[in-house]
Amino acid sequence: MKTVACLGGGVIGAGWVARLLENGIDVQLYDPAGNAKTSVQAVLDNAEHAYAKLTMAQRPVKGTLRWCEQIQEAVSGADLIIESVPERLEVKQAVYAEAERYAAVDAIFASSTSGIMPSDLQAQMKHPERLIVAHPFNPVYLLPVVEVVGGKGTVPATIEKAQAFYRDMGMKPVHVRKEIEAFVADRLLEAIWRESLWLIKDGITTTEELDDIVRYGFGLRYAQMGVFETYRIAGGEAGMRHFLAQFGPCLTWPWTKLMDVPEYNDELVDLIAGQSDAQSGHYSIRELERIRDDNLVAIQQALKANEWGAGLVLADYEKKLFDKGASQDSTQATNDTSQPIQTSRRRIPPDWTDYNNHMNEARYLQCFGDATDSFMRMIGCNAAYIDKGKSFFTVETHIRHLDEVRVNETIYTTTQVLKGEGKKMHLFHHLYHDDGRLLATGEHMLLHVSLETRSACLPEAEVAAALADIARQHKELSLPEGAGRSVGQTL
């Protein structure tokens, strides 16, 4: 799916736009609201801020955003149509009727609804088999989970194709097996929200105290283990069966008011809104969004380091980005592998810089490490190859720092193979500013290693042949200036 139509640019619609653009997908957006462009741009800015820190993998070249004046213009040529209009069935059905007149026959329709059942949504469609619900969570560009729900008319192929697409964008699609109002997540959220209203109304706690209980307590557990795995541990060595035996009787105790709801009147609104203002009113909404996003990035990075939960989704997404980046760089500038090959291209994020807003010296090594990884993938030493137990390890590096680069400026690397035979791979990288200035050079010696024995070994035939072919072509090039230098030599 290369082009996606987004119908509606509110909080959720704009979040979809941001995730799509960050993943190199072109978006055709229709939203008739007068302030749509301003509000959407604010979300895109937040996504740019978050993705600069979310992953060290090279990000795809951003997709293009085209604003459309009519639904017809937006859906024309789109592979996927994401509907994020107000939660009224008749409004959504009217949008589908208009979109189906102009959409491609194989385009998938995906509703962002948080509660309307897909069978009701597709009831008046000419091709109901291609509609699903794809319910995301705010912020859509950062939270990976998306509930995928089919209706009575939806065919399995539509669900499978949609799930593959969401995975490719770094998401975790969860297929909801049966239709039910509000699906799974919102039914859980409704339960805690309903109980929270009573606790505030009855003066038992305040909005800030209740939030503290969640974010300093079980919210941290839920971020990594969810409900049932958390309670499995609570059962001790005997596990879930013991937990159920011990705490199951509590279900009949009068602990909850879930079957009742406090009267929704001005007094309740004033109470909760007033406490919320006292709790968070010193921040603007945009400031709170940035704080939220920074924390979500940090949590996902921590979970990735521990190979758990949402961190596994991020790690898989990064592998795909690295592989795509290598393929993209090898074809973006030139297909001529007889010349130094472009192996990375990126904009300098804020957290790569020192107090002068210049890229710090550690990130020069990061750039050359990324270039090496990119080249490895070009010759077939990719994630699948590494999963089989083999890779190249760097054994020696020499970097020359020649010029400065500042935050938000664009840089790229080129890679020349000085030697590629047997167990050895000898690379020479040039790091350039987008204006053509040479910023640094990096010379690297690598050995091919078995990840099982941690000993040097010969690469597999396909990788060895691809490396040898480029090394043979690069042998005709002049030796790069600076090759073979060591620390202390005259520059």
N, C-alpha and C positions, 0 to 999 in steps of 0.2 A: 504494500500500500504506500504509494508515493505522494498522493494528494488526498487531503481530508477536508470535508466541509464541516464547519462548526456553526450550528444554528443556535445562537444565544451566546452572549459574552459576559454573563454575570460572574459571580465568584467561581462557580464550578466550570462554566464554559470557558472562562479566561484561563483557568488552571489547565484545562485540556489543551488549549492553544499553546500555552507555555511549554508543556511537556512535549507536545508534538514538534514544535519549532526547535527545541533543544536536541531533539533526536533526528534532525535533518529532514523533517517531513513538511511539505508545503501545505499551508492552511488557507482556505477560502472561508472568510468569516462574515456572517450576516447577523447584525444586531441593530435594530432601528432606534435604540435608545439614544437620546441626545448626548449623553455623557459617556457613551460606550468606549470611544477611543481613549479617553483619559483614564477610565477605570481599568481597561484592559492593559494599557501600557504600564500602569502601576504594578500589576501582577507580573508582567513580563520582566520588569526591572527586578522584582523580588526573586524571580526564578534565575535570572542571570547572576544575582548575588549568591544564591544558594549553590548553583551548579559549579561556580568557580571553586567551591570548597568541597563539594560532594565527592568528587573522584579525581585522582591524578591521571586517569586515562585521558587520552586525547579526545576531546569532544568532537562530534561530527560538525561539519559545516552547517550552520543553522538553516532551517527551512525558511521559506519566504512567506510573509503574511500579506494576503490581499483582502482588502475590505470590499464587500459586495453590497450593492444597493437593493438586490432582490434575492429571494430564495433560489430562483431559477439560475442566477449567475453563480451562486455559492455551490450548488450541488452539481453543476455541469462539470463532467470529467472527474468527479471525486470517486475514490475507491471505497471510502467509508464516510458515512454521514452521522455526525454526533449531534444529537438534539439535547439542548440544555435550556429549554424555555420554561416558563412558570408551571408549577405543579397543578395544572388543571387539565383533565382528560380531554375536554373538547378543544382546548388550545393546541395540545400536542397532536391530536388527530387531524386538525386542520392543517398543521404544518406538514404532516406526513402526506396528506392528500396533494398539497402543492408540490412537495419535493418529489414525489413519485412520478409526477408528470414529466420531469426533466432529468431525473437521476439515471445513471447507467443501470442496465438490467441486473448486473451482478454486484451492485454496490450494497454494502451492509448498512443497515440502520441500527444505531446504538443509542438508546435513551439513557440519560443520566438520572432519571427519576429516582427518588429515594424511597418510594413506596407503592407506586401504581403498578399493578401486575401487567406483565407483558401481553397476556392474552387480551386484556382490555385495550391496550395501546394498539395492537395489530388488528383489532376486530373489523375495521373498515378499510384495511389496506388491500391493494390488488395483489401484492406479493408478501403475505405475512411471514413466509418462510425465512425471510432475510432480516427480521427484526429481533433484536435482543435488548435486554436491559444490561447496561454496563455501569454499575453504580460505584463511583469512586469516592474518595474522602479528601477533605480540604486540609492542606493544599495538595491538589491533584498532582502537581509537578514533583512533589517530594514523597508523599505516602504511596507505597507500592501496591497495596491491596485494592482490588476491584472485584465487586460481586458481579458475576455473569449469570443472567437468568434468562431462560428461554420460555416462550409462551406455547400455547397449544399448537400454533401453526409453525413454530420455529423448527427447522431441520437441524440435525446434529452437525452437519458440515459447517453451518454458519457459526455455531458455538466454537467449534474446533479452530476455524480460521481466525476468529476474533481473539481467542485465547493466545494463539501463537503470536499475533500482532502485539498484544499487550506485553507478553513476555519479552519480546524484542525491544520494547521501550523501557525495560527494567522494572516491570510491574509483576505483581503476584496475583494472577486471576484465580478466583475461587468460584467454581461452578456450584451455584445453589440448586440442589437437586429437584426441589419442588417449588412451585409458585406459592407465595404467601405474601400478604400485604406487609410492606416495610422490610421484607427479606430477612436477613439475619442480624446484621450489625445494628441497624436502627431499632430493632426490637430490644436488643440489649441496652442500647443507649437510652431508649425510652424508659426502661425500667429504672435505671439509676437516676435519670432526670426527674421522674415522678417522685421517687423517694426523697430526692434532694429538695424538691419544693416543699414537701411536708416538714423536713428537718429545719428549713429556714423559717417557714411560716410559724412553726410551733416554738421558735426561739431557742431551739436546742443548740444551734451553731450558727455561724455567719458564712457568707459566701467564701470569704478568704480562708476561714478555718476548714471548711469542707474541702476546698481545693487543695489545701495543704495536706490533708489526710490522704487524698488521692495521689498527689504528685510526689509526696515523700514516702508513701507507703505502697499500697497494692498496685498503683499505676506503674511503678518501676518494675514490679514483677510481671504485670500484664504485657509490658513492652517487649519482653523476651520470651515469656512462656504461656501467655494467655490464661484461660480459666482452668481447664482440666489438668494441664501439666502442673500448674501451681498447686492445685489441691492434691494431686498425686503425691507431691513431696510432703504436703501437710499430713499425709497418712503415715509418714515415717517409713521404716523398712518394709512394713506390710503393704504399702502402696495404696492405690485407690480403693480397693475393697475395704480396707480398714477405715479409711476416711469416711466412706459412705455409711459404714456400720456405726461409726462414732458420732457423726454429725447429721446423718439422715433424719433423725427425729426432730431436729431443729426446724424442719420445714413446716411442722404443724404448730410451731410456737407463734405468738402474735408479735413478730419482730418487724413486720412490714405493712405498709399501707398500699401495696401495689395494686390492689383492686379498687382503690378509691383515689380521688384526686382533690386537692384543695380548691376551693372556689377561686376562679380566676377573675379577680376584681382589681380596682385601682389600688387598694390597700396593699395587696400582694405585689403588684407591679412596682409600686413606690418602695416597698421594703427591699426587694431584690435589686432593683436598679440602683437604689441609693447605696446599698452595701457594695455593689459592683463598682460604682464610681469611686467610692472610698478606697477600694482595693486596687484598682488599676487605672483610675482616671488621670494619673500623672503621666501616662504614656498615650501617644496617639495610636490609632489602629494600625497605621503603617509601621510604627516602631514595634508594636506587639507582634506583628507578622514577621518582622526581621528576627526578633528574639526567638520566636517559635521556630523559624526555619533554621537558625543557627544551632539551636538545641537538637532539632531533628537530624541535622547533618551529623552532629557529634555523636548522638546515640547510635545511628546507623553505622558510623565508622567504628565505634566501639564494639558493636555486635559483629561487624565484619572481622575484626581482629580476633574475636573469640569463636568465629565460625558458627554463628547461631542466629536464628530468627531472621529478621529483615536484613541482617548483615550478609546472609547467604545470597539473598536476592541481589543486593548491591554488588557482591563479588562476582556473581554470574554476569551481571550487566557490564561490569568493568572488563571482563574477559572479552565480551562481544565488542565493546568499544575499542579495545586494543587491536583486535583482529580487523575490525572495520577500518580503523585508523591506518593500519599498515597497508591494507588494500587501497584505501583512498589516496594515501600519499604516494604510492607507487605509480598511480595513474593520473593524479591531479596535475602535476607539472609536466611530466613527460613519460612516455613509454620506453624511452631509450635507456636501457640498463647498461649501455657502454659508457655512460657518464655517471658522475656521482648522483646518487638517488635521494630524492627528498624523502625523509623518513619521519618527520613530524612537523606540525605547524600549530601554533597556539597563541593566545593572547595572555599576557602576564596578569595573573590574578592578584588581588591586594595582599593575600597572605604569603606571597612569594617575595615580598619586598622588605627592605630594612626601613629605618626611620627617615631616610632620604627618599623613599619611594623608588629606590633602585632594586633590581633583582639581587638577592643576596647570593653569596658564593656557593652555598649548598645547592641552590637551584640550577646552577650551571651543570653540576653533576647529574641532577635530576633530568635535565634536558637530554644529556648524552645517554643516560640510562634508558630513557624513553625511546631515543633513536635506536639504540641497540635492540631493545625489545621489538620495535617496529620492524627492523631489518630481519630479526630472527623469524618473525611471523611471515615475512615475505618469502623466505626460503623454506617454509613449511614447519618451522619449530614454533608451532602455535599452542594454544591451550590444550587441544586434543593430543598433540605430540607429547607435551609435558605430562599430561595425565597418564600416558603410557610409560612414564618413568625415565625420560631422558630430556636433557636440556644443555645449554651452554652456560658456564659460570665464568664471570669476569675474574681474572687473576692479577691483572696489572692495569693501571690507569695513569695517564698524564694529561693534565688540563692546563691550557694557557688562557688566562683572562685578559682580553685585549680591549674591550670597550664596555660601556654601560648601556643598560636598557631599563626603562621605567615602567611603572604599573600601567596596564591597559594597552601597552604597545605590543605589536605582533612580531613573533620570531619564528624561524624555521631552521631545521637542520638538514644537511646533506651528508650522505655516508659513502665512503670509498673503501673498497676491500683491498687491503694490502697483501693479505695472504688468506687462503681458504682451502686447506688440504689436510688430510688426516684428522687429527683431533683438534687442530688449532684454527682459530678464526681471529684475524688481525684487522681491526677496523680503525678508520680515521674519520672523525666527524668534524664538520664545520657548522658553527652556530651563527646565523645571520639575522640581522634586523630586517624588517620588511622593506626598509629604505636601501638595502644593499650592503650596509656596514657589516664587516666581520666582527663578531662579538667575542668569540672564543673558538678554540680547537680542542678536541679530545681524542686521544689515541688510546685504544683499548685492546688488550690481548685476552682472548677467551679460550677456554678448553671445553670440549664436549664431555659431559659427565653422565654416568648412570646415577639416577636419584635413589636407587636401591642400595648400591655399594658405596656411593659417594666417591667413586674412582673414575679417572678419565677413561673414555671408551670411544670407539668410532661412531659417528652418527649413522643413522639409517640411510639406505641408498638414495632415496629421493631427496632428502635434505642435503646429503653430501654432494649430489649431482647439481642441485640448484645453487649451492654455495660455490662449487668449483666453476660453474658456468659464468657467474658474475665476476669471480676472481680472475678468470681468464680474460674477460673483457676489460677489466680495470687494470690489468697488467700493462695495457697499452697507454695508460694515462701517466702523466708526470707524477713523480713522488711529491706529495703535498709539502709545502713549505712548513717546517716545524716537525715533520715526522722524524722520530728517533731522538728528539730532544729530551733532556733530563733536567731536573731542577738545578738551577745554578748556571746553566749555560747562557752565554750572551744572547740576548734577544736581537 
